């Protein structure tokens, strides 16, 4: 067994038992999932858990800056399921070809009370060189499909609540990855969120959480996409990623590193202080920094590592022109930058 696999097994053992103990007692305890689909990016909150959310009532055509149909994936979470803030998924434990379902995530120490798309579209893969070790997680985005119901996957993995978190992952878009057909936009990989994870066109009241993710636009232009109390419009605000003086365009066929840091604002007598921050790094370089944010008025902190990846907007024009894939590897979360080697830690 490689040292990487040993590390993954040790981390899984450290957190698996509390994660299993935190499983929801009934279907009523499971969160409503985000059927979030990027339109300009127009979003609509989904109906109750038993009915699948719409992927396209409210979308506008064009590129836009949001994601339709988000809603709240976070209601009824099982609380603090982990004993350690640091977590690292190498995707080395399961055999290649294994569907990386929620049960498999749990075996590796990651717990979410519900998910979308993992059984059908997330597979452990060894067909392309991984970033580290011999395997990575391959996610399918089928031709002609939009939204997390039919494209990519979605799961809000629980974290031990903390005021500040770092999240880090590597991504490799397929050599023929399609940006869309007539409209262009989608969510990439993993983000951070807290509380009820305000998204989907919701008004962020300070008591229904917040969310922060990375999206792609036309020709792979990368942007930070975030929901906060003072967002300018109905949907989330966006900020282009700029590294080394150039706007970031995601390449096809090569591994790139994306990390983000979210720091939740302080609260005084129920009033949100404008001192929250979101920072994004691309290949180790600062790429976006937003300060002065008001995210919450309650005691919500950062408590979700948010798998949120799919094509869309609310119209079929956002769908890929052919089956497309992204490989993900070396997912890390921590409250300390020193745990993120790609950002100068791990010395």
N, C-alpha and C positions, 0 to 999 in steps of 0.2 A: 504493500500500500504506500502511495506517495505521501510525503510530508503534508502536502496540500489536502489530501483526502483524510489523513489523520486529524488535521486541524478541524475540518468540517465535521467529522464524527464527534470530536470532543465538544465542539460548540453545540451540536445537536443534543448530546447527552445532557449538557448543562441546563438546557432550557426546555427539553421536551416534556418532562413530567409536569411542571407548572402549566405549560401550554395545554396539555391534555386536560388538566383539571379545570381549565377555564372555559371549556366548550359550552356553548349555549344549551340550556336545558330543554328548549322547545323551539319549534319553528318561529313562534312569536318573538323569540329573543334574537333572531338573526337580523342583520342589517338589511335595509333596502339597498339594492345595488344600483350603481351608477350606470345607466345605459348610455352614457355620455358619448356624443358624436360631434365632431368638430364642424361647425358651419362657419359663418363669419364670426365668430364661431358661436352659432346660436344654440342655446341649450334649453331644454325643458325638463322640469322635474318629473320623475316617473310616478306612476300610480303605486298603490300598495304592493307589498312584496309578492303576493300571489299572482299579480298580473304583470307581464313583461312591460318595461317602459317603451315608449315610442322612440323611434330613432329619427323622426323626421317631420313633426308637425310644424315646428316653429323656425326651421332653418331658412336662411337667405342664401342665395347663390353667391359665388365669389370666394375670396380667400379669407377675409375676416380674421378674428383673433380669439375665438373661443371654442366651445364644444357643446353641442346640443345634447340634451337629455341626460345631464349629469344627475341631478337630484341628490339625495343623501344616501350614501352607501354605509353610513356609519351609525345608524340608530341601533340601539340594543347591543352594543359591543360588550364583550365579557370582562372588561377591565384590564388591569395590569397583569399580563400573563407571564412575564419574564423576570428573571432574577438579575440580568445583566443588561446594561445599555448597549454593549458592543455585540454586533452580530455580523457574520461573514458567510455568504453562501458561495461555494465554489462549483456547485453542480456536478461534483465528482462521485457522490455516493451511489446514485441509482445507475443501473446498467443503461448503456446507450439504447435508444429506442423506447425507453419508458415514458409513458405519458406523465408529465409532471403536474399531477393533480394537487388539490388542496391537502389530501392525505400525505402526499410525498413532501410537500413544503413543510408540513407539520413534523415529519420525521427528521427534517433538517433544522428544526427549531424555530419555524416561522408559523405564526397562527393568525388566521383570519376566520371570522365566523361564517363567511360565505364568499363566493367568487363567481366569475363568469369566464367561460372560454378555455379554462385550463385543461379539461379533459379532452377537448376536441382539437386544440390548437397549440398546446405547449408540450414540447418533447425534448428529452435529453438527447443531445446529438454529438457525434464524433466525426461527422463527415467533412467538417472544415476545421482548420487549426484553431484551437481555443485560445483565448488570451492567456490563460494559465492552465496548467494541467492538460488533460486530454479531452475534456468535454465542456460543453456550454449548453445554455437553454435556447432552443430554437422556437420562435413564435411565428405562426402562420397568419397572414392577412389575405383571405381568399379574394379572388377576382370578383368584382362586382358587389362586394359586401361592405357595409359601413356599420359603425356602432359596436359597442362591446358585446352585444348579443351575438353578432355574427363575424366579428373581426377582432383579432388580437385577444386580449384578456384583461381581466380586472380583479383586484383583490386588495382590500385595505388591511395590511398586516400590522398587528399591534406592536407598539413599542412601550417600554417603561416611560411614563410621562417625564419630560424635562423641558426646561425653557429653551434650550438650544440643541439642535441635532445637525450632524453632517450625514449625508447620504451620497454614496459613490457607486457607480457601475460602469462597466465597459459595454459597448454596443457595436455590432458589425452589421450594417445593412447589406443585403444581398447585392451581387453585381448588377442585377437587372431590377432592383427595387423600383417600383412605380410610385411616383409622388401623387398620383390621382389621374383622372381622365380629363374633365373640363374644369374642375375646381380642385384646390390643393390644400390639404391640411390634415393633421392627425397628431396623436399623442405618442411620445416616445418613452418607453421604459417605465421608470419609477420616479415618484416625487415624494413630498412630505405633506402631511396634513394634520389637523388637530380637531378635536371635538366632533361635531357633526359634519365636518369637511365641506363647508359652504362651497357650492359649485352649481352647475346646471342652470344658470340664469337666476339663481336665488339672490335675494337681498341679504348681504352679510350683516347681521344685526349686532355682532359681538357676542352673541350667545349661541350661534349655530356653526361655530368653527370657521375654518379657512382652508385653502388648499394652494399648493404650489407645484407646478409641473413644467416639463419642457415639451414644446410642440415643434413640428416641422411645417413649413409652408412650401410655396412653389420653388422648385429646384433645390429643395432641401434646406432652405433658409431656416435657421434654428432660432427659437424665441423662448424666453421665460413667460409662462402664462399663470397668473395668480389671482386669487379671489381674496379681497380684504374689505374692510368696512367702508372705505372711501373710494371704491372703484368708480371709474368715470361713467360707465354705462351699465346696461343690463347684464352684460357678461363680464368675464374676467379681463383685467388689464394685461398687456403684453409688453415685453421689452426685448429687443433683438439682442442676440449674443454677439459680442464683439471681442475678439481675442487677438492680441498682437496688432491692434489697429485695423483689423479686417473683420467684416461681418462673417459670421460662421455659416458655412453651407456644409451640411453633413455629407461626407463622401460615401460612395458605395464601395463595398468590397474590402474595407479595412477597419481595424478596430480603432475606436475613439473612446476617450474617457470623459464622462460627465459627472460632475459632483455639484451638490447644492448644500447650502447652509441656511437654515431657518432659525431665527431668534424671535420668540414671541414677545410682544410688548408687555410692559408692566401695567398694572391696574391700580388706581388710587380711588378708594371710595366708590367703586363701581364705574369709574371713568377710565376709558382706555387712553393711556399715554402714547403719544406718537413716537415710540422708540423701537418698534419692531423692525426687523431686517430680513431680507432674502438676498442671498448671494449665489451666483452660479459660476462654476469653473469649467473650462473646456481644455482637455489635454493638459491639465495642471495650471493653466493660465486663467486669471480673473476674466470673466466674460460678461457679467452683469452684476450690478449691486443696486438694490432698492432699499432706501432707508426711510425713516419717519413713518413707518406703517402702523396702522391700528388694526389689529387682527381680532382681538377678543376684549370683552368687558367682564368676563367671568374668570374662572380659574383654569380654563382649558390651556394646555401646553402643546408641545409637539408629541403626538402619541400614535401616529400612523406612518409606516413606510408604504407608500401607495402605488402598487402596480396598476398602471392606467395606460394602456396602449392599444390603439385601434385607428382605423381610418374614419374620417367623417368630421363633419357637417351632417346636415339633415337631408341632403339630396344625393342621389346616386352618382352625380358628377364627381363627388369626392372619392368614390371607390377606386381601388387600384385597377389598372387596365389588364393585369394578369396576376396570378398568385404571387405574393411577395413575402419575403422572410426577413426577420431580424434575429440575430444571435446575441444573447446577453451573457455576461460572465462577471465573476468576482463582485457580486453585490455586497456592499458593506453599509452598515449604519453605526454611528457612534455619537456620543456627546462630546468627544474629544477629537480635535484635528490630528493629534499625534497618532491616532489609530488609522489614519488614511494615508497610506504610503505615497500615493500619487500627489498628495498636497504637501509633501515634505515631511510627513510623519514617519513613524516606524524606524527611527534612527537607532 
